[in-house]
Amino acid sequence: MNLEEYFARTGYKGSLEKQDLETLTDIFQHHIRAVPFENLSIHCGEEITLELEHVYNKIVRRKRGGWCMENNQLLGWVLKCLGYDTSFLGAYVFNPHQNAYATIMTHLIVKVVIDGKAYIVDGGFGVSYQMWQPMELVSGKDQPQAPGVFRLTEKNAVWYLEKMRRKQYIPNQNFSSSDLLEKKECRKVYMFSLEPRTVEDFRFQCTYLQTSPDSLFTKKSICTLQTTDGFRALIGWTFTETTYNYKENMDLVEFVTLEDEEVEKTLKEKFNITLDGKLVPINVKGSYTI
């Protein structure tokens, strides 16, 4: 495990000496544009483990992606190696279909402190809720980014992340009522406290999420990757490509339904992923929006 190999994977060629916000943002953006948020292991016969060396080999050497516990654990390791003040936090993800936050802490995020200011760094959420810049840990302040306007609010020592999106232009009207489309313009994303966590706090969740029939991740095969102007997503057989601010205050969302034989080709061409096992795509309706 070494940083040079990681940065070759993400394509980052900037400074490794400065521990400032600009450098952090650059490292972070290279990560989310090179490393997909994906759960394909579940659907091609592999087990997802939280051992850092395993995560490193999967993402850096095998050029795969991962979910939050993999992406953010690796990102946290990189930042700590570079001298950043980092810690892990745990979040409860909002389920729009149940209109409630999860009761299990399933989402691992990174807190980074620079010159006394705290920031949330999350490289493991994907689709349109993936932040593109570290978010300052301050309550009630709109933080506009390319994906939309993010906001953190704090109440009784609990922090809430929400995102305001633009209107959406969908050329293929067959998908205008797709359950994958988020209908609300303001969407709750997750809630968390500032209690420091360790990877050990996520062992049960890691097993549960990849085995339980109630888990979103067993119901959908997901692969998403941020681009320079939006993101791509492959959910089951549905491939979407979103371009942010395609027109004034409007995002372009393009949908295509793939045939079985096109799925693995699309993974290679659009996400640079080659799987060892045979993928069995799945997309049970509900519980996930882009």
Rosetta blueprint (number, residue, H / E / L):
1 M L
2 N L
3 L H
4 E H
5 E H
6 Y H
7 F H
8 A H
9 R H
10 T H
11 G L
12 Y L
13 K L
14 G L
15 S L
16 L L
17 E L
18 K L
19 Q L
20 D L
21 L H
22 E H
23 T H
24 L H
25 T H
26 D H
27 I H
28 F H
29 Q H
30 H H
31 H H
32 I H
33 R H
34 A H
35 V L
36 P L
37 F E
38 E E
39 N L
40 L H
41 S H
42 I H
43 H H
44 C L
45 G L
46 E L
47 E L
48 I L
49 T L
50 L L
51 E L
52 L H
53 E H
54 H H
55 V H
56 Y H
57 N H
58 K H
59 I H
60 V H
61 R H
62 R L
63 K L
64 R L
65 G L
66 G E
67 W L
68 C H
69 M H
70 E H
71 N H
72 N H
73 Q H
74 L H
75 L H
76 G H
77 W H
78 V H
79 L H
80 K H
81 C H
82 L L
83 G L
84 Y L
85 D E
86 T E
87 S E
88 F E
89 L E
90 G E
91 A E
92 Y E
93 V E
94 F E
95 N E
96 P L
97 H L
98 Q L
99 N L
100 A E
101 Y E
102 A L
103 T L
104 I L
105 M L
106 T L
107 H E
108 L E
109 I E
110 V E
111 K E
112 V E
113 V E
114 I E
115 D L
116 G L
117 K E
118 A E
119 Y E
120 I E
121 V E
122 D L
123 G L
124 G L
125 F L
126 G L
127 V H
128 S H
129 Y H
130 Q L
131 M L
132 W L
133 Q L
134 P L
135 M E
136 E E
137 L L
138 V L
139 S L
140 G L
141 K E
142 D E
143 Q E
144 P E
145 Q E
146 A L
147 P L
148 G E
149 V E
150 F E
151 R E
152 L E
153 T E
154 E E
155 K E
156 N L
157 A L
158 V E
159 W E
160 Y E
161 L E
162 E E
163 K E
164 M E
165 R L
166 R L
167 K E
168 Q E
169 Y E
170 I L
171 P L
172 N L
173 Q H
174 N H
175 F H
176 S L
177 S L
178 S L
179 D L
180 L L
181 L L
182 E L
183 K L
184 K L
185 E L
186 C E
187 R E
188 K E
189 V E
190 Y E
191 M E
192 F E
193 S L
194 L L
195 E L
196 P L
197 R E
198 T L
199 V H
200 E H
201 D H
202 F H
203 R H
204 F H
205 Q H
206 C H
207 T H
208 Y H
209 L H
210 Q H
211 T H
212 S L
213 P L
214 D L
215 S L
216 L H
217 F H
218 T H
219 K H
220 K E
221 S L
222 I E
223 C E
224 T E
225 L E
226 Q E
227 T L
228 T L
229 D L
230 G E
231 F E
232 R E
233 A E
234 L E
235 I E
236 G L
237 W L
238 T E
239 F E
240 T E
241 E E
242 T E
243 T E
244 Y E
245 N E
246 Y E
247 K E
248 E L
249 N L
250 M E
251 D E
252 L E
253 V E
254 E E
255 F E
256 V E
257 T E
258 L L
259 E L
260 D H
261 E H
262 E H
263 V H
264 E H
265 K H
266 T H
267 L H
268 K H
269 E H
270 K H
271 F H
272 N L
273 I L
274 T L
275 L L
276 D L
277 G L
278 K L
279 L L
280 V L
281 P L
282 I L
283 N E
284 V L
285 K L
286 G L
287 S L
288 Y L
289 T L
290 I L
